[in-house]
């Protein structure tokens, strides 16, 4: 999906590239278990509720999907800079969610466990000094 989107981008087909970026999000959300019949905003809400994305990323992805929808349904033609933002956003989401998430799990498995802590010996507190007369 992203290869075709990058081909459209390299060919100057900015509307198609924007649509492809939105579609890449749509497919990624499906791989994360989100019902494909849901609207894009519902998909974002579900990913947020599942903890797959945070509030800031939800807002960023909402802007991305809105831009892709505008290209698809209103013939909006994003600038090269706007497409760079969209592409960086979807690449970051995919990398963090699929690639880094998997690699972090492998890293966790490779790290040896912490040794058990030794209990500290507690010294009894000395009795309080008698009050001066």
GUSEMI-564595 format. One line per field, with one value per atom (N, C-alpha, C, CB): residue number from 1; residue in three letters; chain; atom name; x, y, z. Coordinates in nm, 2 decimals, padded with zeros to 4 digits. Glycine has a CB too. Layout:
BEGIN
bavex	[NUM;...]
kelo	[ALA;...]
torlo	[A;...]
marti	[CA;...]
c1	[X;...]
c2	[Y;...]
c3	[Z;...]
END
This chain:
BEGIN
bavex	[1;1;1;1;2;2;2;2;3;3;3;3;4;4;4;4;5;5;5;5;6;6;6;6;7;7;7;7;8;8;8;8;9;9;9;9;10;10;10;10;11;11;11;11;12;12;12;12;13;13;13;13;14;14;14;14;15;15;15;15;16;16;16;16;17;17;17;17;18;18;18;18;19;19;19;19;20;20;20;20;21;21;21;21;22;22;22;22;23;23;23;23;24;24;24;24;25;25;25;25;26;26;26;26;27;27;27;27;28;28;28;28;29;29;29;29;30;30;30;30;31;31;31;31;32;32;32;32;33;33;33;33;34;34;34;34;35;35;35;35;36;36;36;36;37;37;37;37;38;38;38;38;39;39;39;39;40;40;40;40;41;41;41;41;42;42;42;42;43;43;43;43;44;44;44;44;45;45;45;45;46;46;46;46;47;47;47;47;48;48;48;48;49;49;49;49;50;50;50;50;51;51;51;51;52;52;52;52;53;53;53;53;54;54;54;54;55;55;55;55;56;56;56;56;57;57;57;57;58;58;58;58;59;59;59;59;60;60;60;60;61;61;61;61;62;62;62;62;63;63;63;63;64;64;64;64;65;65;65;65;66;66;66;66;67;67;67;67;68;68;68;68;69;69;69;69;70;70;70;70;71;71;71;71;72;72;72;72;73;73;73;73;74;74;74;74;75;75;75;75;76;76;76;76;77;77;77;77;78;78;78;78;79;79;79;79;80;80;80;80;81;81;81;81;82;82;82;82;83;83;83;83;84;84;84;84;85;85;85;85;86;86;86;86;87;87;87;87;88;88;88;88;89;89;89;89;90;90;90;90;91;91;91;91;92;92;92;92;93;93;93;93;94;94;94;94;95;95;95;95;96;96;96;96;97;97;97;97;98;98;98;98;99;99;99;99;100;100;100;100;101;101;101;101;102;102;102;102;103;103;103;103;104;104;104;104;105;105;105;105;106;106;106;106;107;107;107;107;108;108;108;108;109;109;109;109;110;110;110;110;111;111;111;111;112;112;112;112;113;113;113;113;114;114;114;114;115;115;115;115;116;116;116;116;117;117;117;117;118;118;118;118;119;119;119;119;120;120;120;120;121;121;121;121;122;122;122;122;123;123;123;123;124;124;124;124;125;125;125;125;126;126;126;126;127;127;127;127;128;128;128;128;129;129;129;129;130;130;130;130;131;131;131;131;132;132;132;132;133;133;133;133]
kelo	[UNK;UNK;UNK;UNK;UNK;UNK;UNK;UNK;UNK;UNK;UNK;UNK;UNK;UNK;UNK;UNK;UNK;UNK;UNK;UNK;UNK;UNK;UNK;UNK;UNK;UNK;UNK;UNK;UNK;UNK;UNK;UNK;UNK;UNK;UNK;UNK;UNK;UNK;UNK;UNK;UNK;UNK;UNK;UNK;UNK;UNK;UNK;UNK;UNK;UNK;UNK;UNK;UNK;UNK;UNK;UNK;UNK;UNK;UNK;UNK;UNK;UNK;UNK;UNK;UNK;UNK;UNK;UNK;UNK;UNK;UNK;UNK;UNK;UNK;UNK;UNK;UNK;UNK;UNK;UNK;UNK;UNK;UNK;UNK;UNK;UNK;UNK;UNK;UNK;UNK;UNK;UNK;UNK;UNK;UNK;UNK;UNK;UNK;UNK;UNK;UNK;UNK;UNK;UNK;UNK;UNK;UNK;UNK;UNK;UNK;UNK;UNK;UNK;UNK;UNK;UNK;UNK;UNK;UNK;UNK;UNK;UNK;UNK;UNK;UNK;UNK;UNK;UNK;UNK;UNK;UNK;UNK;UNK;UNK;UNK;UNK;UNK;UNK;UNK;UNK;UNK;UNK;UNK;UNK;UNK;UNK;UNK;UNK;UNK;UNK;UNK;UNK;UNK;UNK;UNK;UNK;UNK;UNK;UNK;UNK;UNK;UNK;UNK;UNK;UNK;UNK;UNK;UNK;UNK;UNK;UNK;UNK;UNK;UNK;UNK;UNK;UNK;UNK;UNK;UNK;UNK;UNK;UNK;UNK;UNK;UNK;UNK;UNK;UNK;UNK;UNK;UNK;UNK;UNK;UNK;UNK;UNK;UNK;UNK;UNK;UNK;UNK;UNK;UNK;UNK;UNK;UNK;UNK;UNK;UNK;UNK;UNK;UNK;UNK;UNK;UNK;UNK;UNK;UNK;UNK;UNK;UNK;UNK;UNK;UNK;UNK;UNK;UNK;UNK;UNK;UNK;UNK;UNK;UNK;UNK;UNK;UNK;UNK;UNK;UNK;UNK;UNK;UNK;UNK;UNK;UNK;UNK;UNK;UNK;UNK;UNK;UNK;UNK;UNK;UNK;UNK;UNK;UNK;UNK;UNK;UNK;UNK;UNK;UNK;UNK;UNK;UNK;UNK;UNK;UNK;UNK;UNK;UNK;UNK;UNK;UNK;UNK;UNK;UNK;UNK;UNK;UNK;UNK;UNK;UNK;UNK;UNK;UNK;UNK;UNK;UNK;UNK;UNK;UNK;UNK;UNK;UNK;UNK;UNK;UNK;UNK;UNK;UNK;UNK;UNK;UNK;UNK;UNK;UNK;UNK;UNK;UNK;UNK;UNK;UNK;UNK;UNK;UNK;UNK;UNK;UNK;UNK;UNK;UNK;UNK;UNK;UNK;UNK;UNK;UNK;UNK;UNK;UNK;UNK;UNK;UNK;UNK;UNK;UNK;UNK;UNK;UNK;UNK;UNK;UNK;UNK;UNK;UNK;UNK;UNK;UNK;UNK;UNK;UNK;UNK;UNK;UNK;UNK;UNK;UNK;UNK;UNK;UNK;UNK;UNK;UNK;UNK;UNK;UNK;UNK;UNK;UNK;UNK;UNK;UNK;UNK;UNK;UNK;UNK;UNK;UNK;UNK;UNK;UNK;UNK;UNK;UNK;UNK;UNK;UNK;UNK;UNK;UNK;UNK;UNK;UNK;UNK;UNK;UNK;UNK;UNK;UNK;UNK;UNK;UNK;UNK;UNK;UNK;UNK;UNK;UNK;UNK;UNK;UNK;UNK;UNK;UNK;UNK;UNK;UNK;UNK;UNK;UNK;UNK;UNK;UNK;UNK;UNK;UNK;UNK;UNK;UNK;UNK;UNK;UNK;UNK;UNK;UNK;UNK;UNK;UNK;UNK;UNK;UNK;UNK;UNK;UNK;UNK;UNK;UNK;UNK;UNK;UNK;UNK;UNK;UNK;UNK;UNK;UNK;UNK;UNK;UNK;UNK;UNK;UNK;UNK;UNK;UNK;UNK;UNK;UNK;UNK;UNK;UNK;UNK;UNK;UNK;UNK;UNK;UNK;UNK;UNK;UNK;UNK;UNK;UNK;UNK;UNK;UNK;UNK;UNK;UNK;UNK;UNK;UNK;UNK;UNK;UNK;UNK;UNK;UNK;UNK;UNK;UNK;UNK;UNK;UNK;UNK;UNK;UNK;UNK;UNK;UNK;UNK;UNK;UNK;UNK;UNK;UNK;UNK;UNK;UNK;UNK;UNK;UNK;UNK;UNK;UNK;UNK;UNK;UNK;UNK]
torlo	[A;A;A;A;A;A;A;A;A;A;A;A;A;A;A;A;A;A;A;A;A;A;A;A;A;A;A;A;A;A;A;A;A;A;A;A;A;A;A;A;A;A;A;A;A;A;A;A;A;A;A;A;A;A;A;A;A;A;A;A;A;A;A;A;A;A;A;A;A;A;A;A;A;A;A;A;A;A;A;A;A;A;A;A;A;A;A;A;A;A;A;A;A;A;A;A;A;A;A;A;A;A;A;A;A;A;A;A;A;A;A;A;A;A;A;A;A;A;A;A;A;A;A;A;A;A;A;A;A;A;A;A;A;A;A;A;A;A;A;A;A;A;A;A;A;A;A;A;A;A;A;A;A;A;A;A;A;A;A;A;A;A;A;A;A;A;A;A;A;A;A;A;A;A;A;A;A;A;A;A;A;A;A;A;A;A;A;A;A;A;A;A;A;A;A;A;A;A;A;A;A;A;A;A;A;A;A;A;A;A;A;A;A;A;A;A;A;A;A;A;A;A;A;A;A;A;A;A;A;A;A;A;A;A;A;A;A;A;A;A;A;A;A;A;A;A;A;A;A;A;A;A;A;A;A;A;A;A;A;A;A;A;A;A;A;A;A;A;A;A;A;A;A;A;A;A;A;A;A;A;A;A;A;A;A;A;A;A;A;A;A;A;A;A;A;A;A;A;A;A;A;A;A;A;A;A;A;A;A;A;A;A;A;A;A;A;A;A;A;A;A;A;A;A;A;A;A;A;A;A;A;A;A;A;A;A;A;A;A;A;A;A;A;A;A;A;A;A;A;A;A;A;A;A;A;A;A;A;A;A;A;A;A;A;A;A;A;A;A;A;A;A;A;A;A;A;A;A;A;A;A;A;A;A;A;A;A;A;A;A;A;A;A;A;A;A;A;A;A;A;A;A;A;A;A;A;A;A;A;A;A;A;A;A;A;A;A;A;A;A;A;A;A;A;A;A;A;A;A;A;A;A;A;A;A;A;A;A;A;A;A;A;A;A;A;A;A;A;A;A;A;A;A;A;A;A;A;A;A;A;A;A;A;A;A;A;A;A;A;A;A;A;A;A;A;A;A;A;A;A;A;A;A;A;A;A;A;A;A;A;A;A;A;A;A;A;A;A;A;A;A;A;A;A;A;A;A;A;A;A;A;A;A;A;A;A;A;A;A;A;A;A;A;A;A;A;A;A;A;A;A;A]
marti	[N;CA;C;CB;N;CA;C;CB;N;CA;C;CB;N;CA;C;CB;N;CA;C;CB;N;CA;C;CB;N;CA;C;CB;N;CA;C;CB;N;CA;C;CB;N;CA;C;CB;N;CA;C;CB;N;CA;C;CB;N;CA;C;CB;N;CA;C;CB;N;CA;C;CB;N;CA;C;CB;N;CA;C;CB;N;CA;C;CB;N;CA;C;CB;N;CA;C;CB;N;CA;C;CB;N;CA;C;CB;N;CA;C;CB;N;CA;C;CB;N;CA;C;CB;N;CA;C;CB;N;CA;C;CB;N;CA;C;CB;N;CA;C;CB;N;CA;C;CB;N;CA;C;CB;N;CA;C;CB;N;CA;C;CB;N;CA;C;CB;N;CA;C;CB;N;CA;C;CB;N;CA;C;CB;N;CA;C;CB;N;CA;C;CB;N;CA;C;CB;N;CA;C;CB;N;CA;C;CB;N;CA;C;CB;N;CA;C;CB;N;CA;C;CB;N;CA;C;CB;N;CA;C;CB;N;CA;C;CB;N;CA;C;CB;N;CA;C;CB;N;CA;C;CB;N;CA;C;CB;N;CA;C;CB;N;CA;C;CB;N;CA;C;CB;N;CA;C;CB;N;CA;C;CB;N;CA;C;CB;N;CA;C;CB;N;CA;C;CB;N;CA;C;CB;N;CA;C;CB;N;CA;C;CB;N;CA;C;CB;N;CA;C;CB;N;CA;C;CB;N;CA;C;CB;N;CA;C;CB;N;CA;C;CB;N;CA;C;CB;N;CA;C;CB;N;CA;C;CB;N;CA;C;CB;N;CA;C;CB;N;CA;C;CB;N;CA;C;CB;N;CA;C;CB;N;CA;C;CB;N;CA;C;CB;N;CA;C;CB;N;CA;C;CB;N;CA;C;CB;N;CA;C;CB;N;CA;C;CB;N;CA;C;CB;N;CA;C;CB;N;CA;C;CB;N;CA;C;CB;N;CA;C;CB;N;CA;C;CB;N;CA;C;CB;N;CA;C;CB;N;CA;C;CB;N;CA;C;CB;N;CA;C;CB;N;CA;C;CB;N;CA;C;CB;N;CA;C;CB;N;CA;C;CB;N;CA;C;CB;N;CA;C;CB;N;CA;C;CB;N;CA;C;CB;N;CA;C;CB;N;CA;C;CB;N;CA;C;CB;N;CA;C;CB;N;CA;C;CB;N;CA;C;CB;N;CA;C;CB;N;CA;C;CB;N;CA;C;CB;N;CA;C;CB;N;CA;C;CB;N;CA;C;CB;N;CA;C;CB;N;CA;C;CB;N;CA;C;CB;N;CA;C;CB;N;CA;C;CB;N;CA;C;CB;N;CA;C;CB;N;CA;C;CB;N;CA;C;CB;N;CA;C;CB;N;CA;C;CB;N;CA;C;CB;N;CA;C;CB;N;CA;C;CB;N;CA;C;CB;N;CA;C;CB;N;CA;C;CB;N;CA;C;CB]
c1	[00.08;00.00;00.09;-00.09;00.18;00.27;00.36;00.35;00.40;00.48;00.41;00.53;00.28;00.20;00.18;00.07;00.16;00.14;00.26;00.10;00.38;00.50;00.53;00.62;00.48;00.49;00.41;00.45;00.29;00.20;00.26;00.06;00.32;00.38;00.50;00.43;00.58;00.70;00.66;00.79;00.54;00.49;00.41;00.39;00.40;00.33;00.18;00.37;00.13;-00.01;-00.05;-00.05;-00.06;-00.08;-00.21;-00.06;-00.32;-00.45;-00.45;-00.56;-00.39;-00.39;-00.30;-00.34;-00.19;-00.10;-00.17;00.03;-00.25;-00.33;-00.43;-00.39;-00.50;-00.60;-00.53;-00.67;-00.41;-00.33;-00.29;-00.21;-00.25;-00.21;-00.33;-00.15;-00.44;-00.56;-00.60;-00.68;-00.59;-00.62;-00.52;-00.62;-00.39;-00.29;-00.33;-00.15;-00.38;-00.43;-00.55;-00.47;-00.64;-00.76;-00.72;-00.85;-00.63;-00.58;-00.51;-00.50;-00.42;-00.35;-00.44;-00.25;-00.55;-00.64;-00.71;-00.75;-00.74;-00.80;-00.70;-00.83;-00.57;-00.48;-00.47;-00.34;-00.51;-00.51;-00.64;-00.48;-00.73;-00.85;-00.97;-00.83;-00.96;-01.07;-01.17;-01.02;-01.29;-01.39;-01.38;-01.54;-01.36;-01.35;-01.47;-01.30;-01.59;-01.71;-01.73;-01.83;-01.65;-01.66;-01.61;-01.58;-01.67;-01.62;-01.48;-01.71;-01.40;-01.27;-01.26;-01.20;-01.35;-01.34;-01.37;-01.44;-01.46;-01.48;-01.36;-01.61;-01.29;-01.17;-01.07;-01.11;-01.05;-00.96;-01.00;-00.95;-01.13;-01.18;-01.15;-01.33;-01.17;-01.14;-00.99;-01.19;-00.91;-00.76;-00.72;-00.69;-00.78;-00.75;-00.80;-00.82;-00.92;-00.98;-00.89;-01.12;-00.84;-00.76;-00.62;-00.75;-00.58;-00.45;-00.34;-00.40;-00.39;-00.30;-00.24;-00.37;-00.31;-00.27;-00.30;-00.33;-00.23;-00.26;-00.35;-00.13;-00.38;-00.47;-00.40;-00.50;-00.27;-00.20;-00.20;-00.06;-00.17;-00.16;-00.30;-00.10;-00.40;-00.54;-00.57;-00.64;-00.53;-00.55;-00.47;-00.52;-00.35;-00.27;-00.33;-00.12;-00.37;-00.43;-00.56;-00.44;-00.63;-00.76;-00.74;-00.84;-00.64;-00.60;-00.56;-00.49;-00.48;-00.44;-00.56;-00.34;-00.65;-00.77;-00.86;-00.84;-00.87;-00.96;-00.90;-00.97;-00.77;-00.70;-00.72;-00.55;-00.70;-00.72;-00.86;-00.68;-00.96;-01.10;-01.13;-01.19;-01.07;-01.09;-01.04;-01.02;-00.92;-00.87;-00.96;-00.73;-01.01;-01.10;-01.23;-01.12;-01.29;-01.43;-01.45;-01.51;-01.35;-01.37;-01.26;-01.37;-01.18;-01.07;-00.97;-01.13;-00.95;-00.85;-00.72;-00.87;-00.63;-00.49;-00.39;-00.47;-00.34;-00.25;-00.12;-00.22;-00.05;00.08;00.18;00.12;00.30;00.41;00.44;00.53;00.44;00.47;00.36;00.49;00.24;00.13;00.13;-00.01;00.17;00.19;00.31;00.21;00.41;00.52;00.48;00.64;00.39;00.34;00.25;00.26;00.17;00.08;00.16;-00.02;00.26;00.35;00.43;00.44;00.48;00.56;00.46;00.62;00.34;00.25;00.21;00.12;00.18;00.14;00.26;00.08;00.38;00.50;00.53;00.62;00.52;00.54;00.45;00.53;00.32;00.22;00.24;00.08;00.27;00.30;00.42;00.31;00.53;00.66;00.64;00.77;00.58;00.56;00.47;00.51;00.36;00.26;00.31;00.13;00.36;00.39;00.54;00.35;00.63;00.77;00.83;00.85;00.82;00.89;00.81;00.89;00.68;00.61;00.66;00.46;00.68;00.73;00.87;00.72;00.96;01.10;01.11;01.17;01.02;01.03;00.99;00.93;00.90;00.86;00.98;00.74;01.05;01.17;01.28;01.23;01.29;01.39;01.36;01.40;01.23;01.19;01.22;01.03;01.20;01.24;01.39;01.18;01.47;01.61;01.68;01.68;01.61;01.67;01.66;01.60;01.77;01.76;01.68;01.90;01.61;01.53;01.61;01.44;01.55;01.62;01.64;01.55;01.75;01.77;01.68;01.92;01.64;01.55;01.63;01.50;01.56;01.62;01.65;01.53;01.76;01.79;01.72;01.95;01.66;01.59;01.70;01.50;01.67;01.76;01.74;01.74;01.85;01.84;01.80;01.97;01.69;01.65;01.71;01.49;01.78;01.84;01.73;01.97;01.72;01.62;01.65;01.60;01.55;01.57;01.61;01.45;01.71;01.74;01.63;01.87;01.61;01.50;01.52;01.50;01.41;01.43;01.50;01.29;01.57;01.65;01.55;01.74;01.58;01.49;01.49;01.54;01.38;01.36;01.44;01.21;01.50;01.59;01.50;01.68;01.54;01.46;01.49;01.49]
c2	[-00.12;00.00;00.13;00.00;00.13;00.25;00.26;00.25;00.15;00.16;00.22;00.01;00.18;00.25;00.39;00.17;00.42;00.56;00.65;00.57;00.59;00.66;00.68;00.59;00.58;00.59;00.70;00.45;00.71;00.82;00.95;00.81;00.96;01.08;01.12;01.07;01.02;01.05;01.09;00.92;01.05;01.08;01.21;00.97;01.28;01.41;01.39;01.49;01.28;01.25;01.27;01.10;01.40;01.44;01.39;01.58;01.40;01.36;01.21;01.39;01.13;00.99;00.95;00.92;01.02;01.00;01.02;01.08;01.13;01.16;01.05;01.30;01.01;00.90;00.77;00.88;00.74;00.62;00.63;00.61;00.74;00.76;00.73;00.90;00.79;00.76;00.61;00.85;00.55;00.41;00.32;00.37;00.37;00.29;00.29;00.36;00.41;00.41;00.32;00.56;00.32;00.24;00.09;00.26;00.05;-00.09;-00.13;-00.12;-00.03;-00.06;-00.08;00.06;00.00;-00.01;-00.14;00.11;-00.19;-00.33;-00.43;-00.35;-00.42;-00.52;-00.51;-00.49;-00.40;-00.39;-00.43;-00.24;-00.49;-00.55;-00.46;-00.60;-00.34;-00.25;-00.29;-00.10;-00.29;-00.33;-00.24;-00.32;-00.30;-00.21;-00.14;-00.30;-00.18;-00.11;00.02;-00.20;00.05;00.17;00.29;00.16;00.41;00.53;00.56;00.65;00.64;00.67;00.73;00.77;00.82;00.88;00.77;01.00;00.68;00.57;00.48;00.49;00.46;00.38;00.44;00.36;00.57;00.65;00.64;00.80;00.65;00.64;00.50;00.67;00.40;00.26;00.24;00.16;00.29;00.28;00.35;00.33;00.46;00.54;00.46;00.68;00.41;00.33;00.21;00.29;00.14;00.02;00.06;-00.05;00.19;00.22;00.21;00.14;00.19;00.17;00.31;00.11;00.42;00.55;00.64;00.61;00.75;00.85;00.96;00.90;01.05;01.17;01.25;01.25;01.28;01.36;01.29;01.40;01.16;01.09;01.08;00.95;01.07;01.06;01.19;01.04;01.30;01.43;01.44;01.55;01.39;01.39;01.30;01.35;01.18;01.09;01.14;00.95;01.21;01.27;01.37;01.33;01.45;01.55;01.48;01.64;01.37;01.29;01.23;01.18;01.16;01.10;01.20;01.01;01.32;01.42;01.48;01.54;01.49;01.54;01.44;01.57;01.31;01.20;01.20;01.07;01.22;01.22;01.34;01.22;01.45;01.57;01.55;01.70;01.48;01.45;01.36;01.39;01.26;01.16;01.21;01.04;01.29;01.33;01.47;01.31;01.56;01.70;01.75;01.78;01.65;01.68;01.78;01.73;01.78;01.87;01.82;01.87;01.91;01.87;01.93;01.92;01.85;01.90;01.94;01.79;02.03;02.08;01.97;02.21;01.98;01.89;01.88;01.92;02.00;02.01;01.94;02.15;01.96;01.89;01.74;01.94;01.69;01.55;01.49;01.52;01.57;01.53;01.51;01.63;01.60;01.58;01.46;01.71;01.44;01.32;01.19;01.32;01.19;01.07;01.04;01.08;01.15;01.13;01.08;01.26;01.13;01.09;00.94;01.17;00.89;00.75;00.66;00.73;00.70;00.62;00.61;00.68;00.72;00.71;00.62;00.85;00.63;00.54;00.40;00.58;00.37;00.23;00.18;00.21;00.26;00.21;00.19;00.32;00.28;00.27;00.15;00.40;00.14;00.04;-00.10;00.07;-00.12;-00.26;-00.30;-00.27;-00.21;-00.25;-00.23;-00.16;-00.11;-00.09;-00.16;00.06;-00.18;-00.26;-00.40;-00.25;-00.46;-00.60;-00.60;-00.65;-00.51;-00.51;-00.49;-00.40;-00.40;-00.38;-00.51;-00.27;-00.59;-00.71;-00.81;-00.78;-00.81;-00.90;-00.85;-00.90;-00.72;-00.66;-00.70;-00.51;-00.69;-00.73;-00.87;-00.70;-00.96;-01.10;-01.12;-01.18;-01.04;-01.06;-01.00;-00.99;-00.91;-00.85;-00.94;-00.71;-00.97;-01.06;-00.99;-01.10;-01.08;-01.02;-00.96;-01.13;-00.87;-00.81;-00.91;-00.68;-00.91;-01.00;-00.96;-01.01;-01.05;-01.01;-00.92;-01.14;-00.83;-00.73;-00.80;-00.61;-00.77;-00.81;-00.72;-00.81;-00.78;-00.70;-00.63;-00.79;-00.51;-00.43;-00.46;-00.28;-00.48;-00.50;-00.37;-00.55;-00.37;-00.25;-00.24;-00.25;-00.14;-00.12;-00.06;-00.03;-00.11;-00.05;00.09;-00.13;00.17;00.31;00.33;00.40;00.41;00.43;00.50;00.51;00.47;00.53;00.68;00.47;00.75;00.90;00.95;00.97;01.05;01.12;01.17;01.23;01.15;01.20;01.36;01.16;01.41;01.56;01.62;01.59;01.73;01.81;01.87;01.91;01.87;01.93;02.07;01.86]
c3	[00.00;00.00;00.00;00.12;00.09;00.10;-00.02;00.22;-00.08;-00.20;-00.32;-00.24;-00.34;-00.44;-00.41;-00.45;-00.28;-00.24;-00.27;-00.09;-00.24;-00.27;-00.42;-00.21;-00.50;-00.64;-00.69;-00.71;-00.64;-00.68;-00.64;-00.61;-00.52;-00.48;-00.57;-00.33;-00.60;-00.69;-00.83;-00.70;-00.87;-01.00;-01.00;-01.05;-00.89;-00.88;-00.87;-01.00;-00.84;-00.83;-00.68;-00.87;-00.64;-00.50;-00.45;-00.49;-00.53;-00.48;-00.45;-00.58;-00.54;-00.53;-00.41;-00.65;-00.39;-00.28;-00.14;-00.28;-00.14;-00.01;00.01;-00.03;-00.09;-00.07;-00.03;-00.21;-00.09;-00.05;00.10;-00.14;00.15;00.29;00.38;00.31;00.34;00.42;00.42;00.37;00.31;00.29;00.37;00.14;00.37;00.45;00.60;00.44;00.65;00.79;00.81;00.83;00.71;00.72;00.73;00.59;00.65;00.65;00.78;00.53;00.82;00.95;01.06;00.97;01.07;01.18;01.17;01.17;01.06;01.04;01.10;00.89;01.07;01.12;01.27;01.06;01.33;01.47;01.53;01.51;01.45;01.50;01.50;01.64;01.44;01.43;01.32;01.41;01.35;01.25;01.12;01.31;01.00;00.89;00.85;00.77;00.90;00.86;00.94;00.89;01.04;01.12;01.03;01.25;01.07;01.01;01.06;01.05;00.99;01.03;01.17;00.93;01.21;01.34;01.45;01.36;01.42;01.51;01.53;01.46;01.42;01.42;01.51;01.28;01.50;01.58;01.73;01.54;01.75;01.89;01.95;01.90;01.87;01.92;01.94;01.82;01.86;01.88;02.00;01.76;02.03;02.15;02.27;02.15;02.27;02.38;02.41;02.35;02.30;02.32;02.37;02.19;02.37;02.41;02.30;02.53;02.18;02.06;02.02;01.95;02.05;02.02;02.14;01.89;02.15;02.26;02.20;02.32;02.29;02.25;02.14;02.37;02.15;02.05;01.92;02.10;01.92;01.80;01.73;01.82;01.81;01.76;01.68;01.88;01.74;01.67;01.54;01.76;01.54;01.42;01.32;01.46;01.36;01.26;01.21;01.32;01.29;01.25;01.14;01.37;01.15;01.05;00.92;01.10;00.94;00.82;00.75;00.87;00.82;00.76;00.70;00.85;00.76;00.71;00.58;00.81;00.57;00.45;00.34;00.48;00.37;00.27;00.22;00.33;00.31;00.27;00.18;00.39;00.21;00.13;-00.01;00.19;-00.02;-00.15;-00.23;-00.14;-00.16;-00.22;-00.26;-00.13;-00.18;-00.20;-00.24;-00.07;-00.23;-00.27;-00.36;-00.14;-00.42;-00.51;-00.45;-00.64;-00.32;-00.26;-00.30;-00.11;-00.35;-00.39;-00.29;-00.53;-00.20;-00.10;-00.16;00.01;-00.09;-00.14;-00.11;-00.07;-00.17;-00.14;00.01;-00.23;00.07;00.21;00.30;00.26;00.26;00.33;00.32;00.28;00.20;00.18;00.26;00.03;00.27;00.36;00.50;00.35;00.55;00.69;00.70;00.73;00.60;00.60;00.59;00.48;00.51;00.49;00.62;00.37;00.68;00.80;00.92;00.85;00.92;01.02;01.01;01.01;00.88;00.87;00.89;00.73;00.84;00.86;01.01;00.78;01.08;01.23;01.30;01.29;01.26;01.32;01.29;01.27;01.17;01.13;01.19;00.97;01.19;01.25;01.40;01.23;01.47;01.61;01.65;01.67;01.58;01.61;01.57;01.54;01.46;01.41;01.42;01.26;01.39;01.39;01.53;01.29;01.58;01.71;01.82;01.75;01.81;01.91;01.92;01.88;01.80;01.79;01.85;01.65;01.80;01.85;02.00;01.77;02.05;02.20;02.27;02.24;02.22;02.28;02.28;02.21;02.17;02.16;02.25;02.01;02.27;02.36;02.50;02.34;02.54;02.67;02.70;02.69;02.61;02.62;02.64;02.51;02.58;02.58;02.71;02.46;02.78;02.90;03.02;02.93;03.08;03.20;03.31;03.25;03.39;03.50;03.61;03.56;03.68;03.79;03.90;03.85;03.97;04.08;04.20;04.13;04.28;04.39;04.49;04.47;04.54;04.64;04.77;04.65;04.83;04.96;05.06;04.99;05.16;05.26;05.34;05.35;05.37;05.45;05.60;05.43;05.68;05.82;05.88;05.88;05.96;06.03;06.17;06.03;06.19;06.33;06.41;06.32;06.54;06.62;06.66;06.75;06.67;06.70;06.85;06.67;06.88;07.02;07.10;07.03;07.23;07.30;07.31;07.45;07.32;07.32;07.45;07.32;07.43;07.54;07.65;07.49;07.78;07.88;07.87;08.02;07.90;07.90;08.01;07.92;07.98;08.07;08.18;08.00;08.31;08.41;08.43;08.54]
END
